[in-house]
Amino acid sequence: MIRARFKTDPNDPRPVNWPIKHPYWVTGCSGANATIVAYADDEAEIMRNWPDAEEIDVMDDVDTYTYTSRFPKPDWFQG
């Protein structure tokens, strides 16, 4: 599993598929894009859920989710 950061549409940064398998967070928005941090099985999963994703940066290859005060467990996420 990967933890990645990428940019997407600032007007609607939600994934196009729902529900999704792993948690994600919108970490910022500007006029040009929204920045997302998401866990995924691979980059292909990111592209299936956010087909307009750009500048994908795989930050970590991980075995588990890490939640913090900045990245709390999303209320919708059952994992």
C-alpha positions in Angstrom: 0.0 0.0 0.0 1.2 3.5 -0.7 0.6 6.9 0.9 0.6 9.6 -1.8 0.1 13.3 -2.3 -1.4 14.7 -5.5 -3.3 17.6 -7.0 -6.9 17.5 -8.4 -9.9 19.7 -9.2 -10.4 22.3 -6.5 -14.1 22.6 -7.3 -14.8 18.9 -6.4 -11.8 17.0 -4.9 -13.9 14.0 -3.9 -13.1 10.6 -5.5 -15.3 9.6 -8.5 -16.0 6.2 -7.0 -17.6 5.6 -3.6 -17.1 4.0 -1.3 -13.3 3.8 -1.6 -11.0 1.3 0.0 -8.6 3.6 1.8 -8.8 6.9 3.7 -7.9 10.3 2.1 -7.8 13.9 3.2 -8.0 17.3 1.4 -5.0 19.1 2.8 -5.3 22.4 0.9 -7.1 24.2 -1.9 -6.1 27.1 -4.1 -7.7 28.5 -7.2 -5.7 26.1 -9.4 -6.0 22.8 -7.5 -6.8 20.9 -4.4 -4.0 18.9 -2.7 -5.0 15.4 -1.5 -3.2 12.9 0.7 -4.5 9.4 0.2 -3.7 5.8 0.9 -4.1 3.4 -2.0 -3.0 0.0 -3.2 -1.0 1.6 -6.0 -1.0 4.6 -8.4 -3.5 2.9 -10.7 -6.0 3.0 -7.8 -5.5 6.7 -7.4 -6.1 7.3 -11.1 -9.3 5.2 -10.9 -10.7 7.2 -8.0 -9.3 10.6 -9.1 -8.9 10.4 -13.0 -7.8 14.1 -13.1 -5.0 13.5 -10.5 -1.7 15.3 -11.4 1.7 15.4 -9.8 1.3 12.2 -7.9 4.1 11.9 -5.3 4.3 8.5 -3.6 5.6 9.5 -0.1 5.7 6.1 1.6 5.2 2.4 1.0 3.4 1.3 4.1 1.7 -1.7 5.8 -0.8 0.3 8.0 -2.6 3.6 8.3 -1.1 6.3 10.5 -3.5 8.8 11.9 -2.5 12.1 13.5 -4.1 15.3 14.6 -3.5 16.6 11.1 -4.7 13.3 9.5 -7.4 11.9 11.8 -9.3 8.8 11.0 -12.2 10.0 8.7 -15.7 9.5 10.2 -16.8 7.7 7.1 -13.9 5.2 7.1 -14.8 1.8 8.5 -11.2 0.2 8.3 
